[in-house]
Amino acid sequence: MRRFYEVLLIWLQGISGRVVPGALLTALILALGAQSPAAAQVALGSHEAFQTRFGHVSVVAASEFEEELAWNNQRLGLRNRFVVIAGAWGLPNVEIDWVLIETNHGGNMCPGTYYLGLVDPLGIQISPPFGECLGRILDLEVLPDRIELVLAHPDVSIDQQRVVFDGLTLSATDDAPVLGDGQAELSDPTQWLSHHPVVALRDGNEQARFLAVMSPDAFQQMARQMTGPGATQAREGWILGSACTAHQCNASAGVWGIRLADGAPAAAILRENAAAETFGAASDPVFARFLAEQPL
């Protein structure tokens, strides 16, 4: 993560609908050099109104089923089923505030989308949408002429996405990790019991374990097929994980396992109306039974 500059961070506190006064622009200064922890999540609010130093941002009803963003009571045309003000930030002695807007269409297929707003004495400039189908915001940095965000990415071949907005242009760049840059013997597989199965596949040590028995392409395919509902469990000396593909649970899924006695991995790629593609110690009776339990 990049180091934060000296940032005046506006924390949106209180219940939804509360108008946070401009006085909170002096609420918190992060010291120069403070660094956010890896995989941390930026704390966001969910609010209907906020008073920046240069004007009032609010969410108003657009119709019976839609909300809309407004600036000083003027509608901006940014509509969706749900619209919330997620956060606002600024720098001392710089006449720019930044506002983060989150919208949601209310469905279950990539529902959330973000927008950034640059607020200055001339008004507000809204960015194009970004972050659809991505993960949580991991990091945020305010600079004199732009704001930068880092978002988690569901694809294990992409470490994270960096989004930059300067008030005119929004850019997004994917950071690709080096798969398998780790040592399997350094990982304790039981640590994944409290996590979704795909989380283990983001760990460099676990990547090294599975890449010993499957190609990088097969590994990434398995991970892509495990973005939906899933669970990790311990059973008969194994740590086992299974998950289906988001919004395609009846069509594809992935399964992995790690035998605790010797660290041996097993994996399977499942597709509708096709035989499972298996790797590693997949013939072990414990893993084979677990695989047979999967719906596909």
N, C-alpha and C positions, 0 to 999 in steps of 0.2 A: 504494500500500500504506500502511496505517496504521502509525504508528511503534509499535515495541515499548515497553512499559513495562519497568521494571527487572524482568527475569524470571529466576528461577532455573530453568535448563533442565536437565532430566535427560536426558543422552544415553545411550541403551542401546547398550552396546558389548560386543563379544565374540561368541562363537559362540552359535547358537541353543540355548536351554535353560539358559544361564547365569543364575543368580539375581543380579541387580545389587543390591549392598548399599545400605542406606539412607544410608550415608556419602556416596554420590555425589549426594545432594541438595544438597551444597555444591560440586559439581564445576565449575559454570560460571555466571557472572552476566553477562547481556548488559547493556551499559551503557545508561542512560537516553538515548533518542534514537537508538539504533542502528536502522537501517532496512533491511529485507530488499530485495534487488533485484527489479525487476519480472521476472515469469516465472520466478523462482527456484523451486526445489522444496525443501520442508522435508525434511531427512534423517530417515528413519524406520528403525527396527530391525525385527527379526522374531524374537521371543523367546517362550519358553514360560513364563517365570516372572519376577516382579519384586517386590521388597520395598519397598513404599512406607513413608512414615513412620508409617502407621496400620494396616497390615496387608499380607497377602501375596496378590498376584494371580497366578494360574497358569492354565495350559491343561492339561486332563486328557482322557483318552480317554472318550468318551461311548458309543461302540459301535465295531464293527469299522471303520466307514466315517465316523465323525463325531468331532469334538472339541468340548469344552465349556469355558466359562470358569468358574473357581472363585475364591472369596474365602475366605481362611483355611480352605481345604480343603472348603468348602461349595459345592456346585454351584449355579450361578445360572440354568441353563436356557437360556443363550445358546449355541446349537449351530450348527455348520455342518460341511461337509467339512473345511475347514481354519480354524483360529482362531489368531491370533498377537497378541501384545502389541507394538504398533508404536511406542509412545513414552509418556513420562510427564513431567509438568511440575508445578511448584509455585512459590509466591511465598514469600520470607522473611517470617516473622512472621504468616503466614496459615495457619490450620490446615485447609487443603484441598490435596489433590493431585489431579491430573487424569490419567487414563489413556486412551490411544487404542487401541482394539481394531479389528483388521481381520479380516473373515471372507471366505471364498471357497467357493463351492459346487462348484468344480472344472470347471464347464462353460465354454463360450466365449461365452455371451450375458450380458453385464453381470455378470461373476462376483463382483466385489468390493463389499463393503458395510462401512461404518465404524460404530462405536459409540463414545461417550464415556462415561467413568465418573468420577463425583465421589467421591473418597475422603476421609473425615474420621473423627474418633474414633467416630462412630456407625455407620460401615460404608461401604457403597458403593451408589451410585445409578447405574443404567445408562440412557443415553439411548435414544430410539427410533433405528432405523437411519437412515443418511443416506449420500449419496454414490454410490448405485447408478447405474451408467451414466455417471458423471461422470469427470473427469480427475484428475490428480495434485493433491496439496495444495500450494498455492503459498505460503501464509503462515499463521502461527499466532501468536495473542496471548493471553497469560494475564493476566487482571485479577482483582482481589480477589474478585469475586462471580460470575465467569463465564469461559468460554474461548471464543475466536472463531477460526474457521478460514476460509480462503479456498481454494476449489477451482476448478480449471480446468473449463470447460464445453465439450462438443463442438459445441454449436450456435453458429455465428458470430454469431447475433443476440443471444447472451448472453455478455457478457465473462467473467463468473465468478460463482460462487455463494458467498455468505457464510453460514456456519452458526454459530449462537450457542447455547450450552448453559449453563444456570445451575444445573444439578443437578435441576431440576424440569421445565423447559420447553425444548424444542429448536425453534429457528426457522431457516428457510432463506430467503434473499432473493437473487433474481437481479439482477445488475447488467447492464444493457443498454448496449452501446456505441453510439456514433453512427456508422452505416455511412458509409464514404467520407470520413471526416474526415482527409484527407491529400492528398498531391500525387504523382501517378504518376511524374513526372519525378525525384522524389527517391529512387526505389527502384531498386536494381540487381537485376534478376530472377535473376541467377546465384546470388544468396545462397540461393535456395530449393533448390538442387541437393542439399543434404545433409539435406533435410527432407521429411516427408510432404506431399503436395500441399495438404492443407487448411490447413497452417500459413501458407502465403502468403495465403490468403483471410482470415486474421485481421489482417493488416497493413493499417493505414489507408491507406497509399499505394497498395497493390495494390487495395484495395476501390475507391478513387477511379478507378483504371484501368478496372476491369471494369464499374463502374456507369456509365461513359460509353457503354457499348454494350448494357447490359441493365438491366432494372428491379431495384429492391431485392428484390422478391418472387422474381424469377427467380434472382438472385444467391444468396439464402438457400436456395432450393430446390436449386441446384447444390451448395452447400456441405453441406447436409444429406445429399445423396446421395454424399458423398465421405468418409464416416466410417469405412469399412472398409479393407481392404488396398489399397495404392496405391504409386506411385513417381513421382519427378520426374526428368527427364532432359534433356540437351542434344542437339539434333539439327538439323543443317543450318540453323543460325542462329536456332533457336527454343529456348526453355525450355518444356518440355511436362510437364504433370502429369495423371495419371488415377488414379481410385480408385473402388471400388464402395461400396455402402451396407453398413454393418456388418450381418452376418447376413442380408443380402438381395442378395448379389452376383449372383445370377442374375436379379434383377428390376430393379435401377436402379444408375446410376453417374453420375459427372460427369467432364468433361474440360476442361482449360483450357490455353491457350498464350500466350506473349508473344514476339513477334518482336523480336529484338535490334536489328535495323537501325533501327527507328523506334518501338519500344515498343508497337506495336499489339497489342491483346489479341484472343483468340478464345476462345470457350467453347461447351460443349455439355452439354445435359441428356439423359441416355439412360434410356429405360424399355423394359421387355420388350415385344416385339411392337408397337412404335411407332416412328415416324420420329424421328430425333434432332432436338431443338430447338436450333438453333445461333444464335450471336451474334458480332458483330464480324467479324474477319478469318478466319472459318471456311472461306472458299472458297480460301484460300491452299493451294497443293498440298501443302506440308509438313504443315500441320495436318490437311488433308483425309485424307491417307494415314494419319496417326496415329489419327485418328478411326475410319477404316475398320478398323483393327487391333483395335479394342475388341470384346470378346466379345458385347456386346449389339447 
